[in-house]
């Protein structure tokens, strides 16, 4: 089973220790049965040595079983932690475009469900080892009691294993198909949780997407799961039937065909009954272990997808761009999106320069490539053609992580973290409180234990909190992707006329993706995109009207407020 092999590769020593304890426990349990038979067959007083051996076997069975389970519990929790860590690292190390292609639902399904399925199955491994060892020792004991009975038992075990393998292969196919449906279910769940408002407003769409489509996927998942688990249960029942048939042969055929004493039959049947009871415990775990094998295979597929996309370099002490840099250049930079039917949207090739300390507006229609340009600029997308340069230094795999540290950004599909962890430590809480007041959020949000007290806010208010965290990061470059789109007129005015002027007065480079043409005069320069190409790049006429003295006064005013 793949789960055994994976554990041997990843946690060989603790796993082998757990298996050894299970084997000892199984052997002690089988020896315990032999000891019982020996004690029952004696006449007169039982020697003290037999009593002490009986006691020792009882203690050994219990202690080794506890040790085995305890070791497996420790191993399973560490294993799950490492597996989740691998998935998280794989997501963070893979290129963003590759993560987007895989999709949130598939990755979350692996992190949230597949790992749990494996964790639930790991405690069953000691039972498998215990029962396997128990069966082997029981057969050895039967060989001592009656070679014919032992040989017949081995034949029955071979038949039972063959029947199980035949059933289990069919069951695994259905469990694998059910796991494929699970990814689709997570897509439906994501649509329901993230599209609740839209679905509530449209009954037909709700019935189609959250009703018929979800029910169809859920029904297929349920049917496949029921068939797969039922087949495993049928395999368990078939194996049990084989052993019951063996006991019947011993009771009704052996006395006629062989000269077997009643005591031998009694001992043999008693041992076989214990074997059936032990193996029944194993058979209840087999469907769980089967699902775990499917889940592990799916996780390995996800990891292979992430690792196959290439790994981005992360250095503990990366070579940061020169603090006196002046320009970021795009030299023949291009990026392509493949379409579903073979068509492509291509941004570029672009030859373009971002100047230090300027306020740059990027404008254009929907689908013109503005957000793609933003991701290329911030280093989140890797150019498929051309290169990005900081002055005379090319951005490569070796320094891309450091290059990204130049940017603070609020994207249109931003994620708002509740924790302020990882942001610059100096007066972090005081600065956060200051910006909460400036952004008029202090009546709803406070800083508690280095976290926002709540993020259950309107979209515009959440964007203001995202702006606050970007400000706390204190980066030389800022990118705002349609930040003002969800703001009321007061905060639009604040953003375009105060915030941008403050950032420019501090020498920050600001790139703003915007449709608010009434504020275009605020920009030093405007770049217009059209179908992935720059159609216009010009210094804005409003630049001549900028007032450096006013910007200096704004910066002094901000500093006096406690910056």
C-alpha positions in Angstrom: 0.0 0.0 0.0 1.3 3.5 -0.9 0.7 4.8 2.6 3.2 2.2 4.0 5.9 3.2 1.5 5.4 6.9 2.0 5.8 6.5 5.8 8.9 4.4 5.4 10.4 7.1 3.2 9.4 10.1 5.3 9.5 8.7 8.9 11.4 5.4 8.7 12.6 5.1 12.3 9.5 6.0 14.3 7.3 4.1 11.8 9.5 0.9 12.1 9.4 1.2 15.9 5.6 1.5 15.8 5.4 -1.6 13.6 7.8 -3.5 15.8 5.7 -2.8 18.8 2.6 -4.0 16.8 4.4 -7.2 15.7 5.4 -7.9 19.3 1.9 -7.3 20.5 0.5 -9.6 17.8 3.0 -12.3 18.7 2.2 -12.0 22.4 -1.5 -12.2 21.7 -1.1 -15.3 19.7 1.2 -16.9 22.3 -1.5 -15.9 24.9 -4.0 -18.1 23.0 -1.5 -21.0 23.0 -0.9 -20.5 26.7 -4.7 -20.7 27.3 -4.9 -23.9 25.4 -1.9 -25.3 27.3 -3.5 -24.4 30.6 -6.9 -25.9 29.7 -5.3 -29.2 28.6 -3.4 -29.7 31.9 -4.8 -31.8 34.7 -4.0 -31.0 38.3 -2.3 -27.9 39.6 -0.9 -25.4 37.1 2.9 -24.7 37.6 3.9 -21.3 38.8 6.0 -20.8 35.7 2.8 -21.1 33.5 1.0 -18.6 35.7 3.9 -16.1 35.4 4.2 -16.7 31.7 0.5 -16.1 31.3 0.8 -12.8 33.3 3.8 -11.7 31.3 2.0 -12.3 28.0 -1.0 -10.3 29.2 1.2 -7.4 30.2 3.3 -7.6 27.1 0.2 -7.6 24.8 -1.3 -4.6 26.5 1.9 -2.5 26.9 3.2 -3.1 23.3 -0.2 -2.3 21.9 -0.3 0.9 23.8 3.3 1.8 22.7 2.4 1.0 19.1 -0.7 3.2 19.2 1.1 6.0 21.0 4.0 6.0 18.6 1.6 6.0 15.7 -0.4 8.9 17.1 2.9 10.9 17.5 4.0 9.9 14.0 0.6 10.7 12.4 0.4 14.2 13.8 4.0 15.0 12.8 3.4 13.4 9.4 0.2 15.5 8.9 2.0 18.6 9.9 4.9 17.9 7.5 2.5 17.0 4.7 0.5 20.3 5.1 3.8 22.2 5.3 4.9 20.6 2.0 1.7 21.7 0.4 1.9 25.2 1.8 5.5 25.6 0.8 4.7 24.1 -2.6 1.9 26.8 -3.1 4.2 29.6 -2.0 7.2 28.4 -3.9 5.4 27.8 -7.2 4.9 30.6 -9.7 1.6 32.4 -9.1 0.4 31.7 -12.6 0.7 27.9 -11.9 -1.1 28.2 -8.6 -3.9 30.1 -10.4 -4.2 27.4 -13.0 -4.6 24.6 -10.4 -7.4 26.6 -8.7 -8.3 27.3 -5.1 -10.8 24.4 -4.7 -8.3 21.7 -5.7 -5.6 23.0 -3.4 -8.0 23.6 -0.5 -9.5 20.1 -0.9 -6.0 18.6 -0.5 -5.1 20.8 2.5 -8.4 20.5 4.3 -9.8 17.0 3.4 -7.2 14.7 2.0 -4.8 15.3 4.9 -7.6 14.6 7.4 -8.5 11.3 5.6 -4.9 10.2 5.9 -4.7 11.2 9.6 -7.8 9.2 10.3 -6.4 6.1 8.7 -2.9 6.0 10.3 -4.1 4.5 13.6 -5.3 1.5 11.6 -1.7 0.6 10.6 -0.8 -1.0 13.9 -4.0 -3.1 13.8 -3.0 -4.4 10.4 0.5 -5.3 11.7 -0.9 -6.8 14.9 -3.4 -9.0 13.1 -0.9 -10.1 10.5 1.6 -11.2 13.1 -1.2 -12.7 15.2 -2.3 -14.8 12.2 1.3 -15.9 11.4 2.0 -17.1 15.0 -1.4 -18.8 15.1 -0.6 -20.7 11.9 2.8 -21.7 13.5 1.0 -22.9 16.6 -1.5 -24.9 14.4 1.5 -26.5 12.6 2.6 -27.8 16.0 -0.9 -29.0 16.8 -1.7 -30.5 13.4 0.2 -29.9 10.1 -2.9 -30.8 8.1 -4.9 -28.1 9.8 -2.1 -25.6 9.4 -1.9 -26.3 5.7 -5.6 -26.0 5.2 -5.6 -22.7 7.1 -2.8 -21.4 4.8 -4.9 -22.4 1.7 -7.9 -20.6 3.2 -5.9 -17.5 3.9 -4.6 -17.5 0.3 -8.2 -17.8 -1.0 -9.3 -15.0 1.3 -6.4 -12.7 0.2 -7.2 -13.4 -3.5 -10.9 -12.6 -3.0 -10.0 -9.4 -1.1 -7.6 -8.2 -3.8 -10.1 -8.9 -6.5 -12.8 -6.8 -4.7 -10.5 -4.1 -3.5 -9.2 -3.2 -7.0 -12.7 -2.5 -8.1 -13.5 -0.6 -4.9 -10.4 1.6 -5.2 -11.5 2.6 -8.7 -14.8 3.9 -7.3 -13.1 5.6 -4.4 -10.7 7.3 -6.9 -13.6 8.5 -9.0 -15.4 9.8 -5.8 -12.3 11.8 -5.0 -12.4 13.4 -8.4 -16.0 14.4 -7.8 -14.8 15.9 -4.5 -12.9 18.6 -6.3 -16.0 19.6 -8.2 -17.9 19.6 -4.9 -15.4 22.1 -3.4 -15.9 24.3 -6.5 -19.7 24.3 -5.8 -19.1 25.0 -2.1 -16.8 27.9 -3.0 -19.5 29.3 -5.3 -22.1 29.1 -2.6 -20.0 30.7 0.1 -18.5 33.5 -2.1 -21.6 34.1 -4.2 -24.3 34.0 -1.5 -25.6 37.5 -2.3 -25.9 36.9 -6.0 -27.6 33.5 -5.5 -30.1 35.0 -3.1 -31.0 37.6 -5.7 -31.6 35.1 -8.5 -33.8 32.2 -7.8 -33.3 30.5 -11.2 -29.5 30.8 -10.9 -29.7 29.5 -7.3 -31.7 26.5 -8.4 -29.4 25.8 -11.3 -26.0 26.3 -9.6 -26.7 25.6 -5.9 -29.5 23.2 -6.6 -29.3 21.0 -9.7 -25.6 21.2 -10.4 -24.5 20.8 -6.8 -27.0 18.0 -6.2 -25.8 16.2 -9.4 -22.2 16.3 -8.3 -23.0 15.3 -4.7 -25.1 12.4 -5.9 -22.3 11.1 -8.1 -19.8 11.5 -5.2 -22.2 9.7 -2.9 -22.9 6.9 -5.4 -19.2 6.3 -6.1 -18.3 6.4 -2.4 -21.1 4.0 -1.4 -20.1 1.5 -4.1 -16.4 1.7 -3.2 -17.0 1.3 0.5 -19.6 -1.4 0.0 -17.2 -3.3 -2.2 -14.6 -3.2 0.6 -17.2 -4.4 3.0 -18.1 -7.2 0.7 -14.4 -8.1 0.5 -14.4 -8.2 4.3 -17.5 -10.4 4.4 -16.0 -12.7 1.8 -12.8 -13.1 3.8 -14.8 -13.8 7.0 -16.9 -16.4 5.1 -13.8 -18.2 3.9 -12.7 -18.6 7.5 -16.1 -19.7 8.7 -16.0 -22.3 5.9 -12.6 -23.4 7.1 -14.1 -23.9 10.6 -16.9 -25.9 9.1 -14.4 -28.1 7.2 -12.6 -28.8 10.5 -15.8 -29.6 12.3 -17.5 -31.8 9.7 -14.9 -33.0 7.1 -11.7 -33.5 9.1 -13.1 -36.1 11.5 -14.2 -38.2 8.5 -11.1 -37.7 6.3 -8.3 -37.6 8.9 -7.7 -39.3 12.2 -7.9 -36.1 14.2 -8.6 -36.1 18.0 -11.3 -34.1 19.5 -8.8 -32.1 21.5 -6.9 -31.1 18.4 -10.1 -30.0 16.7 -11.0 -28.0 19.8 -7.7 -26.3 20.0 -7.7 -25.6 16.3 -11.2 -24.2 16.2 -10.5 -22.0 19.2 -7.4 -20.5 17.6 -9.2 -19.9 14.3 -12.1 -18.1 16.1 -9.5 -15.8 17.7 -7.9 -15.3 14.2 -11.3 -14.4 12.7 -12.0 -11.9 15.5 -8.6 -10.3 15.0 -8.8 -10.2 11.2 -12.3 -8.7 11.5 -10.7 -5.7 13.2 -8.3 -5.4 10.3 -11.1 -5.6 7.7 -13.0 -2.7 9.3 -9.9 -0.5 8.7 -9.3 -1.6 5.1 -11.9 0.9 3.5 -10.4 3.7 5.6 -6.9 2.8 4.5 -8.2 2.5 0.9 -9.5 6.1 1.0 -6.2 7.2 2.6 -4.3 5.7 -0.3 -6.5 7.6 -2.8 -6.1 10.8 -0.8 -2.3 10.4 -0.6 -2.1 9.8 -4.3 -4.1 13.0 -4.9 -1.8 15.0 -2.6 1.2 13.7 -4.5 -0.4 14.7 -7.8 -0.9 18.2 -6.4 2.7 18.4 -5.2 3.9 17.1 -8.5 1.8 19.8 -10.3 3.3 22.5 -8.1 6.9 21.2 -8.3 6.6 20.5 -12.0 5.8 24.2 -12.5 9.2 25.1 -11.2 10.3 26.5 -7.8 11.0 30.2 -7.2 14.2 31.0 -5.4 13.9 32.3 -1.8 17.1 33.4 -0.1 17.6 34.2 3.6 19.8 37.2 2.6 18.9 38.0 -1.0 20.7 40.6 -2.9 18.4 43.6 -2.6 18.3 46.3 -5.3 20.5 49.3 -4.7 18.7 51.7 -2.4 19.6 54.5 -4.8 17.9 52.9 -7.8 16.2 55.3 -10.2 14.3 53.2 -12.8 12.6 49.9 -13.4 12.7 48.9 -17.0 10.6 46.5 -19.0 12.7 45.3 -21.9 10.6 43.3 -24.4 8.4 41.9 -21.6 5.5 39.7 -22.7 3.0 37.4 -21.0 0.4 35.2 -22.6 -2.9 33.7 -21.4 -4.0 30.6 -23.2 -7.7 30.5 -23.9 -10.1 27.5 -23.6 -10.4 27.1 -27.3 -6.8 27.8 -28.3 -6.9 31.5 -28.6 -4.4 33.7 -26.6 -4.4 37.1 -25.0 -0.9 38.5 -25.1 0.4 41.4 -23.1 3.4 43.0 -24.8 6.1 42.9 -25.8 6.5 46.0 -23.7 9.4 48.4 -23.6 8.7 50.7 -20.8 10.3 52.6 -17.8 8.9 53.3 -14.3 10.6 56.2 -12.8 11.4 56.6 -9.1 9.3 59.1 -7.2 6.6 59.5 -9.9 2.9 58.9 -9.7 1.9 56.8 -12.7 -1.7 56.1 -13.8 -2.4 52.9 -15.8 -5.7 53.2 -17.7 -7.5 51.2 -20.3 -10.6 49.1 -20.9 -11.5 45.9 -19.1 -9.3 43.1 -20.4 -6.7 45.4 -21.7 -4.0 43.9 -19.5 -3.7 46.3 -16.6 -3.7 43.8 -13.8 -1.4 41.5 -15.7 1.0 44.5 -16.1 0.7 45.1 -12.3 1.6 41.4 -11.6 4.6 41.6 -13.9 5.8 44.8 -12.4 5.6 43.5 -8.8 7.4 40.2 -9.9 4.3 38.0 -9.2 4.3 36.9 -12.8 7.5 35.9 -14.6 8.0 37.3 -18.1 7.6 34.6 -20.7 9.6 36.9 -22.9 12.0 39.7 -22.2 13.3 40.8 -18.8 12.7 43.4 -16.0 15.7 45.5 -15.0 16.4 47.8 -12.0 18.7 50.3 -13.4 21.5 48.1 -14.9 20.6 44.9 -12.9 18.4 42.3 -14.4 15.7 40.7 -12.1 16.4 37.0 -12.1 15.5 34.0 -10.0 18.3 34.8 -7.6 17.1 38.3 -6.7 13.4 38.2 -7.6 12.3 37.7 -4.0 14.3 40.8 -2.9 12.9 42.7 -5.9 9.3 42.0 -4.7 10.2 43.6 -1.4 10.2 46.9 -3.2 6.5 46.8 -3.5 3.5 47.3 -1.3 0.2 46.6 -3.1 -3.5 46.4 -2.8 -4.9 44.4 -5.7 -8.5 44.4 -6.8 -8.9 40.8 -5.5 -6.9 41.6 -2.3 -6.9 39.4 0.8 -7.1 41.1 4.1 -5.1 39.4 6.9 -6.4 39.9 10.4 -2.9 39.8 12.0 -0.3 42.5 11.7 2.5 39.9 12.1 5.5 40.3 9.9 5.1 44.1 9.4 7.8 46.4 10.7 7.8 46.3 14.5 8.7 49.9 15.3 5.6 51.5 16.9 3.4 49.2 14.8 0.3 49.3 17.1 0.6 53.1 17.5 0.9 53.7 13.7 -2.0 51.3 13.1 -4.2 53.3 15.5 -3.1 56.5 13.9 -4.2 55.3 10.4 -7.4 53.8 11.7 -8.3 57.4 12.9 -7.3 58.9 9.6 -9.3 56.4 7.6 -12.3 56.9 9.9 -12.3 53.2 11.0 -11.4 53.7 14.7 -15.1 53.5 15.7 -15.4 50.0 14.2 -11.9 48.5 14.4 -9.2 48.5 17.1 -5.9 46.7 17.5 -6.1 43.8 20.0 -3.1 41.5 20.5 -1.5 42.8 17.3 -4.7 41.9 15.3 -7.6 43.8 13.9 -10.5 43.3 16.3 -12.8 42.6 13.2 -12.6 42.5 9.5 -16.4 42.0 9.0 -16.8 45.3 7.2 -18.0 46.6 3.9 -15.7 46.2 0.8 -14.7 49.8 0.9 -13.8 49.6 4.6 -11.9 46.4 4.1 -9.9 48.1 1.3 -9.1 50.9 3.7 -7.7 48.3 6.2 -5.7 46.8 3.3 -4.3 50.2 2.6 -3.4 50.6 6.2 -1.3 47.4 6.2 0.3 48.5 2.9 1.2 51.8 4.6 2.7 50.0 7.6 4.9 47.9 5.3 6.6 51.1 4.3 7.9 50.1 0.8 9.6 52.3 -1.8 6.9 51.5 -4.4 3.2 51.2 -4.1 0.6 49.7 -6.5 -3.1 50.3 -6.1 -5.4 48.3 -8.4 -8.7 50.1 -8.6 -8.5 50.9 -4.9 -10.9 53.8 -5.1 -13.5 51.9 -7.0 -15.4 50.9 -3.9 -14.9 54.2 -2.0 -17.4 57.0 -1.4 -16.6 60.5 -2.9 -15.0 61.6 0.3 -12.4 58.8 0.4 -11.9 59.0 -3.3 -10.9 62.6 -2.9 -8.7 61.7 0.1 -7.0 59.0 -1.9 -6.2 61.0 -5.0 -5.5 64.4 -3.6 -4.0 63.6 -0.1 -2.6 60.1 0.0 -0.9 60.1 -3.4 0.6 63.5 -2.7 1.9 62.3 0.7 3.5 59.2 -0.9 5.1 61.3 -3.6 6.4 63.8 -1.0 8.1 60.9 0.7 9.8 59.9 -2.5 7.7 56.8 -3.1 6.9 55.5 -6.6 3.1 55.0 -7.0 1.4 53.1 -9.8 -2.4 53.5 -9.8 -4.8 51.5 -12.0 -7.8 53.7 -12.4 -10.9 54.6 -14.4 -11.5 57.9 -12.5 -10.6 60.3 -15.3 -11.6 63.3 -13.3 -8.4 62.7 -11.2 -6.1 62.1 -14.1 -4.4 65.5 -13.6 -3.0 64.2 -10.3 -0.7 61.8 -12.2 2.8 62.7 -13.4 2.4 60.3 -16.3 -0.5 58.3 -17.8 0.0 55.0 -19.6 -2.9 53.7 -21.7 -3.2 50.0 -22.5 -5.3 48.6 -25.3 -5.5 44.8 -26.0 -2.2 44.2 -24.3 -0.2 47.0 -26.0 0.7 50.5 -24.8 -1.1 52.9 -27.0 -0.2 56.1 -25.2 2.6 57.0 -22.8 2.9 60.6 -22.0 3.7 63.1 -19.2 0.3 64.4 -18.1 -0.4 68.1 -18.7 -1.3 68.4 -15.0 2.3 67.6 -14.0 3.3 71.2 -14.7 0.8 72.3 -12.2 2.2 70.2 -9.3 3.3 72.2 -6.3 6.5 70.8 -4.6 6.1 73.2 -1.8 2.5 71.9 -1.1 3.8 68.4 -1.1 6.5 69.3 1.4 3.8 71.0 3.7 1.7 67.8 3.4 4.6 65.6 4.5 5.5 67.9 7.4 1.9 67.9 8.5 1.8 64.1 8.4 5.0 63.9 10.4 3.6 66.2 13.0 0.7 63.8 13.5 3.0 61.1 14.8 4.3 59.4 11.7 
